[in-house]
Amino acid sequence: MLATLRHYPFSVNLLLSSSLFLTLGRAITLPYLVIYLSSSFALGISEIGLVVGSALFVGSLLSLYGGYLTDKTSSYRLILCFTGFFTVGFIGMCVTRHLWLFFVFLVSFNFAYSVIDIVVKAAFGKLLPEAERGKVFSVRYTLINIGYAVGPFIGAGLAHMDMKLPFLMSATLGMGFFLAYAVWGDKTLSSADPAAAPVSFVAVGRILLRDRRLVCFTVGGALSAVVFGQFTAYLSQYLVTTSTPEFTYQVISSVVAVNATVVICLQYVVGKRITNEHLNRWLTAGFSLFLLGVVGFALSTTVLHWALAVAIFTLGEIIVFPAEYMFIDRIAPDHLRGMYYGAQNLSNLGGALGPVLCGFALASQPATFMFSMLAAFIVAGGCFYLMGASYSRRQASSGGARRP
């Protein structure tokens, strides 16, 4: 992977560094939001879930407009602007004593993170040839997982000293990247097409809805994100319901460690082999591994069993994530690349719903029913993905225009 990074232009490596440092800032603080909201605002667990879940939901919806901005505005200005929002969001959460303001700042940083994610992915389409994009998506996803693996440990050490320190460290990372990009960022970088006629946000939305490939992939992504979006959350819910707190802690610690290790060690090795020519086969393999992992969860009785099941599950994750990025990159017209990635971000809504649906299932059905429900979501999501890929293949074979 290091050899690949040396091969990329400096502008690409700078964009990749945003994925590492901004994700690290996010991961330092997010695990401690529950504790902070409980101690600072005296909220109950259900109220905390509503605040955090609503902020993620609103941020994901707003990111669609962020995709529209990506197609209309300089990437350089957008990255600086939303890195500023990212930084201010953490500072605001740290200093405010009003819950409604805390919520606004929480939405602000989630929205900013989503928009920067879209701008970076769209920029790769401008900076790299199509053959190189599968590798860069895998490198980026590896860096994101390094951030999520390291961040909570840094946050734990800071929170032990003072609960406000994780917020300040996250803001510092945001400000550091803001200054670095202001100095070294490519000021000419833009995903906007100056030759394209101005089109309103609503009109672009209608164009997206007419693209059945995108609709199928967005629905498939939302359904499958119920399973892999917040899997540690619903596994915690299941284990708390069916076992002791001590066993739950052992399993979740092992699950997080195995997931991070497999992604960091194998993401680039596997991801660079994923190609557009065999995308359907890769997607089928990825979803099959997801399904095997969920079956493994249902049958697990020891920490070792859980670790093996999550290793299989994670192999599916490292295949599906770069494959879906490549699919969107392949079907997105150059003048609407940001909006297509913004639509893809709507799959995060499924991740927010996962713990809610699993909570209802655990409360009203036998505990193992939850895994049957998750398996159904995997099958449904995989079917929509393959339908989208089939539409794409038929359109390509018929010589359909790329530009809607």
C-alpha positions as CSV (number, residue, x, y, z in Angstrom):
1,M,0.0,0.0,0.0
2,L,2.9,2.4,0.8
3,A,4.3,1.8,-2.7
4,T,0.9,2.7,-4.2
5,L,0.7,5.9,-2.1
6,R,4.2,6.9,-3.4
7,H,2.8,6.4,-7.0
8,Y,-0.1,8.8,-6.5
9,P,0.2,12.6,-7.1
10,F,0.5,14.7,-4.0
11,S,-3.0,16.0,-4.4
12,V,-4.4,12.5,-4.2
13,N,-2.4,11.7,-1.1
14,L,-3.5,14.9,0.6
15,L,-7.2,14.0,-0.1
16,L,-6.5,10.5,1.3
17,S,-5.0,12.1,4.5
18,S,-8.4,13.8,5.1
19,S,-10.0,10.4,5.3
20,L,-7.5,9.3,8.0
21,F,-7.4,12.5,10.1
22,L,-11.0,13.5,10.0
23,T,-12.1,9.9,10.7
24,L,-9.7,9.8,13.6
25,G,-11.2,13.0,14.9
26,R,-14.7,11.4,14.6
27,A,-13.6,8.2,16.2
28,I,-12.0,9.9,19.2
29,T,-15.3,11.5,20.3
30,L,-18.2,9.5,19.0
31,P,-17.8,6.5,21.4
32,Y,-18.1,8.9,24.4
33,L,-21.1,10.8,23.3
34,V,-23.4,8.6,25.3
35,I,-21.4,9.2,28.5
36,Y,-21.1,12.9,27.8
37,L,-24.8,13.4,27.1
38,S,-25.7,11.5,30.2
39,S,-23.4,13.4,32.5
40,S,-23.7,16.9,31.0
41,F,-27.4,16.9,30.1
42,A,-28.8,14.2,32.4
43,L,-30.4,12.3,29.5
44,G,-31.7,8.8,29.7
45,I,-30.5,6.1,27.3
46,S,-33.6,6.3,25.0
47,E,-33.2,10.1,24.8
48,I,-29.5,9.8,24.0
49,G,-30.3,7.3,21.3
50,L,-32.9,9.8,19.8
51,V,-30.4,12.7,19.8
52,V,-27.5,10.8,18.3
53,G,-29.7,8.8,15.8
54,S,-31.6,11.9,14.7
55,A,-28.3,13.8,14.1
56,L,-26.9,11.0,12.0
57,F,-30.2,10.8,10.1
58,V,-30.4,14.5,9.4
59,G,-26.7,14.7,8.4
60,S,-27.2,11.8,5.9
61,L,-30.2,13.5,4.3
62,L,-28.4,16.8,4.0
63,S,-25.4,15.1,2.4
64,L,-27.5,14.8,-0.8
65,Y,-27.4,18.6,-1.1
66,G,-23.7,18.4,-0.4
67,G,-23.4,16.2,-3.5
68,Y,-25.2,18.9,-5.5
69,L,-22.7,21.5,-4.2
70,T,-19.9,19.2,-5.3
71,D,-21.1,19.4,-8.9
72,K,-21.4,23.2,-8.8
73,T,-18.6,24.5,-6.7
74,S,-14.8,24.4,-6.4
75,S,-13.7,21.3,-4.5
76,Y,-10.9,23.3,-2.8
77,R,-13.4,25.8,-1.4
78,L,-15.9,23.0,-0.4
79,I,-13.2,21.1,1.5
80,L,-12.0,24.2,3.4
81,C,-15.6,25.3,4.2
82,F,-16.8,22.0,5.5
83,T,-13.6,21.2,7.3
84,G,-14.4,24.5,9.1
85,F,-17.9,23.3,9.9
86,F,-16.4,20.0,11.1
87,T,-14.0,21.9,13.5
88,V,-16.7,24.3,14.8
89,G,-19.0,21.4,15.4
90,F,-16.7,19.8,17.9
91,I,-15.8,23.1,19.6
92,G,-19.5,24.0,19.8
93,M,-20.5,20.6,21.4
94,C,-17.7,21.1,23.9
95,V,-18.7,24.6,25.1
96,T,-22.5,24.7,24.8
97,R,-24.8,24.1,27.8
98,H,-28.0,24.0,25.7
99,L,-29.2,20.6,24.3
100,W,-30.7,22.1,21.2
101,L,-27.4,23.8,20.3
102,F,-25.5,20.6,21.0
103,F,-27.8,18.9,18.5
104,V,-27.2,21.6,15.9
105,F,-23.4,21.2,16.3
106,L,-23.7,17.4,16.2
107,V,-25.6,17.7,12.9
108,S,-23.0,20.2,11.6
109,F,-20.1,17.9,12.1
110,N,-21.9,14.9,10.7
111,F,-23.0,16.9,7.6
112,A,-19.5,18.2,7.1
113,Y,-17.9,14.8,7.3
114,S,-20.4,13.4,4.8
115,V,-19.9,16.2,2.3
116,I,-16.1,16.0,2.5
117,D,-16.4,12.3,1.9
118,I,-18.4,13.0,-1.3
119,V,-16.0,15.7,-2.5
120,V,-13.0,13.4,-2.0
121,K,-14.6,10.5,-3.9
122,A,-15.7,12.8,-6.7
123,A,-12.2,14.3,-6.9
124,F,-10.7,10.9,-7.4
125,G,-12.7,10.7,-10.7
126,K,-10.9,13.9,-11.9
127,L,-7.4,13.0,-10.7
128,L,-7.1,9.3,-11.5
129,P,-7.8,7.1,-14.5
130,E,-10.7,4.6,-14.1
131,A,-8.3,1.7,-13.8
132,E,-6.7,3.2,-10.7
133,R,-9.9,4.1,-8.8
134,G,-10.6,0.6,-7.3
135,K,-7.2,0.7,-5.6
136,V,-7.6,4.2,-4.3
137,F,-11.0,3.4,-2.8
138,S,-9.5,0.4,-1.0
139,V,-6.6,2.5,0.3
140,R,-9.1,5.1,1.5
141,Y,-11.2,2.6,3.3
142,T,-8.2,1.1,4.9
143,L,-7.2,4.5,6.2
144,I,-10.7,5.1,7.5
145,N,-10.6,1.8,9.5
146,I,-7.2,2.7,10.9
147,G,-8.8,5.9,12.2
148,Y,-11.7,4.0,13.7
149,A,-9.3,1.4,15.2
150,V,-7.0,3.9,16.9
151,G,-9.4,6.8,17.7
152,P,-11.4,5.2,20.6
153,F,-8.1,4.4,22.4
154,I,-7.0,8.0,22.2
155,G,-10.4,9.1,23.2
156,A,-10.4,6.8,26.2
157,G,-7.2,8.2,27.5
158,L,-8.3,11.8,27.0
159,A,-11.8,11.2,28.5
160,H,-10.2,9.7,31.6
161,M,-8.5,13.1,32.2
162,D,-11.4,15.3,31.2
163,M,-14.6,14.5,29.2
164,K,-14.1,17.7,27.1
165,L,-10.7,16.7,25.9
166,P,-11.8,14.3,23.2
167,F,-13.9,17.1,21.6
168,L,-10.9,19.5,21.7
169,M,-8.6,16.9,20.2
170,S,-11.1,16.2,17.4
171,A,-11.4,20.0,16.7
172,T,-7.5,20.2,16.7
173,L,-7.3,17.5,14.0
174,G,-9.9,19.3,12.0
175,M,-8.1,22.6,12.3
176,G,-4.8,20.9,11.4
177,F,-6.2,19.5,8.2
178,F,-7.8,22.8,7.4
179,L,-4.5,24.7,7.6
180,A,-2.7,22.0,5.7
181,Y,-5.2,22.0,2.9
182,A,-5.3,25.8,2.8
183,V,-1.6,25.8,2.1
184,W,-1.0,22.7,0.0
185,G,-4.4,21.9,-1.5
186,D,-5.0,22.0,-5.2
187,K,-6.8,25.4,-5.7
188,T,-7.8,24.4,-9.3
189,L,-9.5,21.1,-8.3
190,S,-13.2,21.0,-9.1
191,S,-15.8,18.4,-10.0
192,A,-18.0,21.0,-11.6
193,D,-18.5,21.1,-15.3
194,P,-18.3,24.7,-16.5
195,A,-19.9,23.8,-19.8
196,A,-23.0,22.3,-18.2
197,A,-26.1,24.4,-18.1
198,P,-27.4,25.4,-14.6
199,V,-29.8,22.9,-13.2
200,S,-31.8,23.2,-10.0
201,F,-31.4,20.8,-7.1
202,V,-35.0,19.5,-7.6
203,A,-34.4,19.0,-11.3
204,V,-31.2,17.0,-10.6
205,G,-33.2,14.9,-8.1
206,R,-35.6,14.0,-10.9
207,I,-32.7,12.9,-13.1
208,L,-31.4,10.6,-10.3
209,L,-34.8,9.0,-9.7
210,R,-35.0,8.1,-13.4
211,D,-31.7,6.2,-13.2
212,R,-32.9,2.7,-12.2
213,R,-29.3,1.6,-11.7
214,L,-28.7,4.3,-9.0
215,V,-32.1,3.7,-7.4
216,C,-31.5,-0.1,-7.1
217,F,-28.0,0.5,-5.6
218,T,-29.3,3.1,-3.2
219,V,-32.1,0.8,-2.0
220,G,-29.7,-2.1,-1.8
221,G,-27.2,-0.1,0.1
222,A,-29.8,1.0,2.6
223,L,-31.1,-2.5,3.2
224,S,-27.6,-4.0,3.5
225,A,-26.4,-1.2,5.8
226,V,-29.0,-2.3,8.3
227,V,-26.7,-5.4,8.7
228,F,-23.2,-3.9,8.5
229,G,-23.7,-0.3,9.3
230,Q,-23.8,-0.6,13.1
231,F,-23.2,-4.3,13.6
232,T,-21.4,-3.9,17.0
233,A,-24.5,-2.1,18.3
234,Y,-27.0,-4.8,17.6
235,L,-24.5,-7.5,18.6
236,S,-24.2,-5.7,22.0
237,Q,-28.0,-5.6,22.2
238,Y,-28.2,-9.4,21.5
239,L,-25.5,-10.3,23.9
240,V,-26.9,-8.2,26.8
241,T,-30.2,-9.9,26.2
242,T,-28.9,-13.5,26.1
243,S,-25.8,-13.5,28.3
244,T,-23.9,-11.8,31.1
245,P,-22.4,-8.3,31.0
246,E,-18.9,-9.8,31.4
247,F,-19.3,-12.1,28.4
248,T,-20.8,-9.3,26.4
249,Y,-17.7,-7.1,27.1
250,Q,-15.3,-10.0,26.1
251,V,-17.1,-10.7,22.9
252,I,-17.5,-7.1,21.8
253,S,-13.9,-6.3,22.5
254,S,-12.8,-9.3,20.4
255,V,-15.3,-8.4,17.6
256,V,-14.0,-4.9,17.3
257,A,-10.3,-6.0,17.4
258,V,-10.8,-8.8,14.8
259,N,-12.9,-6.5,12.5
260,A,-10.2,-3.8,12.6
261,T,-7.3,-6.3,12.1
262,V,-8.9,-8.0,9.1
263,V,-9.8,-4.7,7.4
264,I,-6.3,-3.2,8.0
265,C,-4.5,-6.3,6.9
266,L,-6.6,-7.4,3.9
267,Q,-8.6,-4.4,2.6
268,Y,-6.0,-3.2,0.2
269,V,-4.8,-6.8,-0.8
270,V,-8.4,-7.8,-1.7
271,G,-9.7,-4.4,-2.9
272,K,-7.0,-3.9,-5.6
273,R,-8.2,-7.1,-7.2
274,I,-11.8,-6.0,-7.6
275,T,-12.4,-5.0,-11.2
276,N,-15.4,-3.6,-13.1
277,E,-15.3,-6.7,-15.5
278,H,-16.3,-9.1,-12.7
279,L,-18.2,-6.7,-10.4
280,N,-21.3,-9.0,-10.2
281,R,-19.2,-11.9,-9.0
282,W,-17.4,-9.8,-6.4
283,L,-20.7,-8.5,-5.1
284,T,-22.2,-12.0,-4.9
285,A,-19.1,-13.2,-3.0
286,G,-19.3,-10.3,-0.6
287,F,-23.0,-10.7,0.2
288,S,-22.5,-14.5,0.6
289,L,-19.8,-13.8,3.2
290,F,-22.1,-11.4,5.0
291,L,-24.7,-14.1,5.1
292,L,-22.3,-16.7,6.4
293,G,-21.1,-14.3,9.0
294,V,-24.6,-13.7,10.3
295,V,-25.3,-17.4,10.4
296,G,-22.1,-17.7,12.4
297,F,-23.3,-15.0,14.8
298,A,-26.5,-17.0,15.4
299,L,-24.6,-20.2,16.1
300,S,-21.8,-18.7,18.2
301,T,-21.4,-19.8,21.8
302,T,-17.8,-18.9,22.7
303,V,-15.5,-15.9,22.2
304,L,-13.6,-17.9,19.6
305,H,-16.8,-18.7,17.6
306,W,-17.7,-15.0,17.6
307,A,-14.2,-14.0,16.4
308,L,-14.3,-16.5,13.5
309,A,-17.8,-15.3,12.5
310,V,-16.8,-11.7,12.5
311,A,-13.7,-12.5,10.4
312,I,-15.9,-14.0,7.7
313,F,-18.4,-11.1,8.0
314,T,-15.5,-8.6,7.7
315,L,-14.3,-10.3,4.5
316,G,-17.7,-9.5,3.0
317,E,-17.3,-5.9,4.2
318,I,-13.9,-5.4,2.5
319,I,-15.3,-6.7,-0.8
320,V,-18.7,-4.9,-0.9
321,F,-17.4,-1.4,0.2
322,P,-14.9,-0.8,-2.7
323,A,-17.2,-2.6,-5.1
324,E,-20.1,-0.3,-4.5
325,Y,-17.8,2.8,-4.8
326,M,-16.6,1.4,-8.2
327,F,-20.2,0.8,-9.4
328,I,-21.3,4.4,-8.6
329,D,-18.1,5.8,-10.2
330,R,-18.8,3.7,-13.3
331,I,-22.4,4.9,-13.8
332,A,-22.0,8.5,-12.6
333,P,-21.9,11.1,-15.4
334,D,-19.0,13.5,-14.9
335,H,-21.3,16.5,-14.4
336,L,-23.4,14.7,-11.7
337,R,-20.7,12.7,-9.9
338,G,-21.2,14.5,-6.6
339,M,-25.0,13.9,-6.6
340,Y,-24.5,10.2,-7.4
341,Y,-22.2,9.8,-4.4
342,G,-24.6,11.9,-2.3
343,A,-27.4,9.5,-3.2
344,Q,-25.1,6.6,-2.3
345,N,-24.6,8.2,1.2
346,L,-28.4,7.8,1.8
347,S,-27.6,4.1,2.5
348,N,-26.3,5.4,5.9
349,L,-30.0,5.7,6.9
350,G,-30.1,1.9,6.9
351,G,-27.2,1.8,9.4
352,A,-29.1,4.2,11.7
353,L,-32.2,1.9,11.6
354,G,-30.3,-1.3,12.3
355,P,-30.1,-1.1,16.1
356,V,-33.7,0.2,16.3
357,L,-35.1,-2.7,14.3
358,C,-33.0,-5.2,16.2
359,G,-34.2,-3.7,19.5
360,F,-37.8,-4.2,18.5
361,A,-37.0,-7.8,17.3
362,L,-35.3,-8.7,20.6
363,A,-38.2,-7.2,22.6
364,S,-41.0,-8.9,20.8
365,Q,-39.5,-12.2,19.4
366,P,-37.1,-15.0,20.4
367,A,-33.6,-13.6,20.3
368,T,-32.4,-15.7,17.3
369,F,-35.2,-14.2,15.2
370,M,-33.0,-11.1,15.0
371,F,-30.5,-13.0,12.8
372,S,-33.2,-14.4,10.5
373,M,-34.3,-10.8,10.0
374,L,-30.8,-9.6,9.3
375,A,-30.3,-12.5,6.8
376,A,-33.4,-11.4,5.0
377,F,-32.0,-7.8,4.7
378,I,-28.8,-9.2,3.3
379,V,-30.6,-11.2,0.6
380,A,-32.9,-8.3,-0.3
381,G,-30.0,-5.9,-0.4
382,G,-28.0,-8.2,-2.6
383,C,-30.9,-8.7,-5.0
384,F,-31.2,-4.9,-5.5
385,Y,-27.4,-4.6,-6.0
386,L,-27.5,-7.3,-8.7
387,M,-30.5,-5.7,-10.3
388,G,-28.7,-2.4,-10.5
389,A,-25.6,-4.2,-12.0
390,S,-27.9,-6.0,-14.5
391,Y,-29.5,-2.7,-15.6
392,S,-26.0,-1.2,-16.0
393,R,-24.8,-4.1,-18.1
394,R,-27.9,-4.0,-20.4
395,Q,-27.5,-0.2,-20.8
396,A,-23.8,-0.6,-21.7
397,S,-24.5,-3.4,-24.2
398,S,-27.3,-1.3,-25.9
399,G,-24.9,1.6,-26.2
400,G,-26.9,3.9,-23.9
401,A,-25.6,7.4,-23.3
402,R,-23.6,7.9,-20.2
403,R,-24.8,11.5,-19.7
404,P,-28.5,11.6,-18.5
